[in-house]
Amino acid sequence: MLKYNLNRLFALRGIHNPVQFMIEKGYHKDTAYRIVNNIAKGLPLYQIEDFCKWLKCTPNDLFEWYPDKGEAQSSYPELEKLIRKSNPDIESITRNIPVEKIPEFIQKVNELKKSYE
């Protein structure tokens, strides 16, 4: 089953209150609540475009795929790319980096950021 998972992207972008974020972007609080809590039946294309712009992602990043019960995920290699792993937070990533290596880590992150600007 294909589902959208905006909370994963909100977390990756450091947005801790996605409903408030969407309200600030012009969405009604009820609509924002339904979207964030996956209650909304679907997302119109203009909303998908909004999220892609705000979260700096592609439509593929908005969706996750869960194989149906008894369905082999390897039967659909094109959809396997949409099976998401959990998001590590930056603290868990940097926790075991030696302190003297953190400037190097920051430099690498900044280089990566520049390549996407």
Helices and strands as residue ranges (DSSP letters): E 2-4, H 6-12, H 18-24, H 29-36, H 45-55, H 59-62, E 63-65, G 73-75, H 77-80, H 90-94, G 99-101, H 102-114
